[in-house]
Amino acid sequence: MKIAGFGVEAWLNAHEREATTDISQSSIAALTMAEIAALDDQQAPQEFYQELGAARLDYGWIEGSPEFKQLVSTLYEHVPADNVLQTNGATGANHLAIYSLIEPGDHVIALYPSYQQLYDIPKSLGATVDYWHIHESADWLPDIEELQRLIRPNTKMILLNNAINPTGSLLDRALLEQVVAVAQSVGAYVLADEVYEPLDATPFVSIADLYDRGIAVNSLSKTYSVPGIRIGWTATPSQEVADIFRKYRDYTMISGGVINDQLAVRILRHRDKVRVRNQELVARNLKILTNWVADEPRVDLIAPHSISVSCIKLNIPIDDETFCRELLKDTGVLLVPGSRFDIPGHARLGYCTDTTTLERGLALLGNYLRRFD
């Protein structure tokens, strides 16, 4: 089996520890353990730490604790708790779903460009992958007519990233219903990596609540600000699909970890508090970013709908990867070159870091762009 190098991860692995001002990441500023401990008004933080200290570090609940599965199921309208399977982040969930359902010779359609897992893992398994393109001229959205042209009688799966990394564009309910109609016409699965959910009033619907062959992938890494506990899940309305995943999951992981599960449950119990905290941060930082772009002649932006990734267009005379390397070396500011997502001339700017870091990063980036004046 051969697979392409993972562009964005290779870049971050090589450079994120060099950065002194990191505005490249796709998560919302991470919670500390102390902040997690303080989420419950009815329990003193020391009691929470005592619970963690008393935990027996065996394998724990294999598929995730019953409370975890129940809490995740409440995020959906049509997913019973038994159909929720805990994974090692959303990356583990994507891998599990694709590995479980895609075989050599299968035909799949993947939204492109988006998260690289969604097209390169199927390729590595011997599938034929056609791209359903997003277009900057259409606010980074795809054209449903292209999907209708790409679908085949033997199409096995359509793979989506909703919202889309790195552009922050969102497939709304009307477009998703059109995708479902296309998939239903040939009996294809639809997998949607849904880790990027809007944190404003923009309506969002999960593919698992629209389609009986829909597979939702999510995690606590983005919307819920705890990427470090590495907890994600698959969710589907189909018992048959969940049981297929169970079989393959036995070969890919045992459990998510006792302590990680406890932390995940605490986050999900108090998800409303976490969302309020993150809504305030995202709204504040998005205003800072859009105001900066409005005053920056060498940058354009199709603004995300309060989604924790953004993709800036760089109006500069050198390629984006060279620019990002020189920017990091000279200023300590880290972006992800758009070429790592097959979007040359752009860069991912993670505006949902803490506000102080964002303001410093934008000031340094703006000053650095003056070299091209």
Helices and strands as residue ranges (DSSP letters): H 7-15, E 21-22, H 33-37, H 45-54, H 66-73, G 81-83, E 84-88, H 89-101, E 107-112, H 117-124, E 128-135, G 136-138, E 141-142, H 144-150, E 155-161, H 173-186, E 189-193, G 207-209, E 214-219, G 227-229, E 231-235, H 239-252, H 258-269, H 271-294, E 299-301, E 311-314, H 320-331, E 333-334, E 336-337, G 338-341, E 346-348, H 355-369, G 370-372
